[in-house]
Each structure stands twice: as structure tokens, then as C-alpha cells.
């Protein structure tokens, strides 16, 4: 009989690989989970879609943008616990870096889609 094992990896790169079979998860011990994306150049970001893990439990979040990765400006936020998929942020504007703070809910993403 063959023995099968399953390996779980929750790498940050999984949020942008367009695969619903992979995901990113913050460490269980992370009391303030966030994930940062480097767009590699300045972009005019029109919309972000967040596909959180366990979407039926609801999430609150804050999205920040930066031109240098050091100075951050809040650009979208969901303050009320919402059970939906995806969560959507629009009109983000010029940015090279985006940072998503997961304030409440399961601290993981199946996918983060970014559109100009």
C-alpha cells in the first residue's frame, strides 16, 4: 500500500497566482496580520478584489498605499464585519506598494486581484 502525505504551504506569492487551490495565511501567532504587494512600478490602481479564506465568517480590513514602501496612506477600509466574496476596494489611485491589514476574520487570502 502506498503512503500519501499532504504538504501545506501558505506563501505570500500564492495571493497573486490566480489559483483557487493555493492560499496565503498569516502566522497563527500574528496578532496584527497584513500582507504587502510590490507592483514593481508606479501604477494607477482602480480596483482590488480580496478573496478571503472563510468568507462566510466575515472580515474587516484596511488597505494602504505607498510610493516608497515606507510612508503609507489609508485608501480603503471595511469597518463593519461583512460576509462576502470578494471584498472590493475601488479608486485606490497611484501606488507602487499596497498593504492589506486584516482586522477581523480568518487571516488568509485565496486571491488578491489588482486592476488598473
Kinemage of the C-alpha trace (Angstrom):
@kinemage 1
@onewidth
@group {chain A} dominant
@subgroup {mainchain}
@vectorlist {calphas} color= white
{ca unk a 1} P 0.000 0.000 0.000
{ca unk a 2} L 1.274 3.477 -0.881
{ca unk a 3} L 1.564 6.153 1.737
{ca unk a 4} L 0.394 9.629 0.772
{ca unk a 5} L 1.242 12.859 2.520
{ca unk a 6} L -0.077 16.338 2.058
{ca unk a 7} L 2.050 19.434 2.456
{ca unk a 8} L 0.568 22.812 3.307
{ca unk a 9} L 2.413 25.952 2.324
{ca unk a 10} L 0.836 29.359 2.748
{ca unk a 11} L 3.355 31.555 0.950
{ca unk a 12} L 2.637 35.196 0.162
{ca unk a 13} L 3.194 34.526 -3.561
{ca unk a 14} L 0.014 32.443 -3.548
{ca unk a 15} L -2.242 35.533 -3.393
{ca unk a 16} L -1.387 36.504 -6.957
{ca unk a 17} L -1.068 33.174 -8.756
{ca unk a 18} L -4.715 33.030 -9.931
{ca unk a 19} L -5.213 29.582 -8.414
{ca unk a 20} L -8.067 28.869 -6.029
{ca unk a 21} L -6.149 25.785 -4.899
{ca unk a 22} L -3.473 27.803 -3.084
{ca unk a 23} L -3.647 30.493 -0.449
{ca unk a 24} L -1.685 32.753 1.853
{ca unk a 25} L -2.198 32.545 5.606
{ca unk a 26} L -0.735 34.767 8.297
{ca unk a 27} L 1.069 33.007 11.116
{ca unk a 28} L -1.287 31.839 13.857
{ca unk a 29} L 0.759 33.884 16.337
{ca unk a 30} L 0.476 37.108 14.276
{ca unk a 31} L -1.699 39.496 16.305
{ca unk a 32} L -1.745 42.161 13.563
{ca unk a 33} L -1.758 40.311 10.221
{ca unk a 34} L -1.032 42.106 6.965
{ca unk a 35} L 0.353 41.377 3.527
{ca unk a 36} L 2.227 43.761 1.215
{ca unk a 37} L 2.353 43.701 -2.584
{ca unk a 38} L 5.124 45.385 -4.612
{ca unk a 39} L 3.757 46.330 -8.048
{ca unk a 40} L 7.386 46.887 -9.224
{ca unk a 41} L 6.496 50.334 -10.650
{ca unk a 42} L 4.007 53.134 -10.084
{ca unk a 43} L 0.505 52.133 -11.165
{ca unk a 44} L -2.863 53.832 -11.171
{ca unk a 45} L -4.819 51.188 -9.278
{ca unk a 46} L -8.538 51.274 -9.957
{ca unk a 47} L -9.754 48.228 -8.036
{ca unk a 48} L -8.648 45.472 -5.673
{ca unk a 49} L -10.617 42.296 -5.032
{ca unk a 50} L -9.881 40.304 -1.878
{ca unk a 51} L -10.899 36.644 -1.736
{ca unk a 52} L -10.540 35.909 1.970
{ca unk a 53} L -10.396 32.433 3.471
{ca unk a 54} L -13.581 31.508 5.361
{ca unk a 55} L -15.613 34.327 3.746
{ca unk a 56} L -18.860 33.315 5.465
{ca unk a 57} L -17.358 34.250 8.841
{ca unk a 58} L -16.936 37.862 7.707
{ca unk a 59} L -13.957 40.216 7.609
{ca unk a 60} L -12.941 43.777 8.353
{ca unk a 61} L -9.836 45.233 6.725
{ca unk a 62} L -7.837 48.349 5.846
{ca unk a 63} L -5.946 48.911 2.589
{ca unk a 64} L -2.972 51.261 2.461
{ca unk a 65} L -0.885 52.513 -0.451
{ca unk a 66} L 2.662 53.825 -0.729
{ca unk a 67} L 5.022 55.150 -3.374
{ca unk a 68} L 8.187 54.108 -1.499
{ca unk a 69} L 7.202 51.285 0.887
{ca unk a 70} L 7.990 53.482 3.901
{ca unk a 71} L 5.254 56.108 4.057
{ca unk a 72} L 1.707 54.749 3.969
{ca unk a 73} L -1.696 56.283 3.315
{ca unk a 74} L -5.034 54.591 4.004
{ca unk a 75} L -7.055 54.344 0.787
{ca unk a 76} L -9.933 51.941 1.562
{ca unk a 77} L -11.451 50.255 4.584
{ca unk a 78} L -14.236 47.887 5.579
{ca unk a 79} L -15.099 48.735 9.201
{ca unk a 80} L -18.252 46.639 9.522
{ca unk a 81} L -17.909 42.854 9.648
{ca unk a 82} L -19.066 41.673 6.202
{ca unk a 83} L -19.542 38.122 4.936
{ca unk a 84} L -18.969 38.282 1.170
{ca unk a 85} L -16.579 37.243 -1.559
{ca unk a 86} L -14.897 39.109 -2.962
{ca unk a 87} L -14.452 42.212 -0.847
{ca unk a 88} L -13.790 45.120 -3.224
{ca unk a 89} L -11.859 48.384 -2.882
{ca unk a 90} L -12.143 50.963 -5.687
{ca unk a 91} L -10.409 54.206 -6.644
{ca unk a 92} L -7.105 53.433 -4.946
{ca unk a 93} L -5.017 55.730 -7.167
{ca unk a 94} L -1.276 55.985 -7.766
{ca unk a 95} L 0.850 53.486 -5.848
{ca unk a 96} L 3.793 51.152 -6.133
{ca unk a 97} L 3.056 49.247 -2.916
{ca unk a 98} L -0.235 48.067 -1.443
{ca unk a 99} L -0.659 46.730 2.087
{ca unk a 100} L -3.738 44.917 3.344
{ca unk a 101} L -4.358 44.718 7.102
{ca unk a 102} L -6.840 42.027 8.140
{ca unk a 103} L -8.503 43.478 11.226
{ca unk a 104} L -11.135 40.782 11.907
{ca unk a 105} L -11.827 37.408 10.364
{ca unk a 106} L -9.683 34.493 9.256
{ca unk a 107} L -6.255 35.947 8.403
{ca unk a 108} L -5.776 34.493 4.947
{ca unk a 109} L -6.399 35.114 1.255
{ca unk a 110} L -7.179 32.733 -1.563
{ca unk a 111} L -6.523 35.507 -4.062
{ca unk a 112} L -5.872 39.260 -4.311
{ca unk a 113} L -6.728 40.662 -7.740
{ca unk a 114} L -5.450 44.116 -8.672
{ca unk a 115} L -6.786 46.094 -11.650
{ca unk a 116} L -5.781 49.414 -13.188
